[in-house]
Amino acid sequence: MAEEKDPESTEAIVAELNKKIKEAFEVFDHESNNTVDVEEEEPTGYIRLEKFIPVMTRVLLEKRYRPIAEDVLLRAFEVLDPTKRGFLTKDELVKYMTEEGEPFSQEEMEEMLSAAIDPESNTINYRDYITVMVIDEN
């Protein structure tokens, strides 16, 4: 017998996904005009928020891309933080993201830093950052 989903539960899941998608979109919406510049991917040169949300919601609901588990992300950050302070400094993060593995471009680095770094402490508390990045699948 097919499992029926509670419509209110489904609405709550969709609302939470939409909220997280919008928050992620806003990181890249530098002009705060509900568009993101994507010249390489889109003929118009930008993607509009109202077109992006339904597409990404559908992708996430259909589970086309499996999210990385929170504990896996935590372990990855802890590898970069061997003393287990719970944070990385901006300088440490820049070093790892530009000198290790597949290096980030300057633009990618600036976008990530604007989303991840606490401007007061100039650090990333990676446990807090992980909770923002992870989508609860339940």
N, C-alpha and C positions, 0 to 999 in steps of 0.2 A: 504494500500500500504506500502510495506517495506521501511524503511528509508535507503537511500543510504548514505554511508560515503565518504567524500572526501578523495581520496588516500593520498594526501599531508598532510591532517590533521591527518590521521591515522599514517602516517610515523612520523610526529612530536610527536604524543602521544607516540608511541613506542620508539622513540629516547630519549624522556624525561624519560620514565620508565626505560630504559636500563641504563641511566646515574645515576638515583637514586639507582637502584639495585647495580650497580658497586660501588658507593660510600659506600653503606651499607656493601657490601661484603668486601671492603678494610679495614673496621674497624676491621674485624676479621682475616684478612690475615696478621698475624704478621711477616711472613718472606718475605712479598712482592713478592711471587712467584705464584700469582693467584690461590692459594689453601687455603682452610679453613679446619682445623682439626676437624673432626666429628666422632671420633671413635665409639661412641654409635649408630649412625644412618647409617653408611655406611661401608660395608665390607672392602673397600680399606683404610678406616681411614681418607679420605679427600674428599672434593668436589672441583671440578675445576670450575673456573669462567665461562669458555665457555659453560659448561653444565648447570650451575646455572641460567645464564641470561635468556635463552629461556624458561626454566620451570617457573621461577618467573614472567616473562613478561606475559606468558599465564595465570597464576593464577590471576594476577592482571587485565588483560584485561577481563577475564571471570567473574571478580568480585566474586570469590569464597569466599574471605574474605573481609568483609566490613571494610574499614579503619575508625579509630576513627576521628571524626570531630575535626578540629583545636580548636574550642571554648571549646570542652569538655576537650581536653588536657590542654588548658590554665587554665580552672577552676581547674583541678586537681593540676597543679603546684601552683596555687594561694592559694589552701588550705594549702600547705606546706609553703607558704610565706604570712602569715597573714598581714604583714605590707606593702605588695604590692611593694616591692623594685624592682621587675622585675628579680631578680636573687636569686640563692641559693648558699651558700658556699659549697666547697667540703666536709667539715666536716658535714654540715647539710644533704647533699645528702647521704653520707655514712651512717649516723645515720638512716635516713628514710628507706634506701634500705636494711639495714641489721637487723634493730630492729623492723620494722613495717610490718604487713601483711606477705606475703610469702617472707622470706628473700633471698636475692641474695647470692650466694656463693662468695668466695673471687675472683675466676677467673671471674665470671660474673660481679662483681663489678669493677674489673680492666678494663675489656673490655668496660663497659659503661662509666667509667670515662675517658678513653682515647679518646672516641668519643665526650663526652659532655662537659668536663671541659676546660675552657680557661686557658692555662698554665701560662699566664702572671698575671691574676687576681685571679686564683685558684677558680673561680666561674663558674656557668652555667647560662648564660643569657637565661632563658627558652623560651622567645619569639623567639629568633633566633634559638634555638634548635628545637622548634616545627616546624618552617618553613622547616627545613631539614628533619624532620621525616614525614611530611604530603605529601601525593600524591594528586595533584589536580585531581579531577574526571571529570572535565569539558573538 
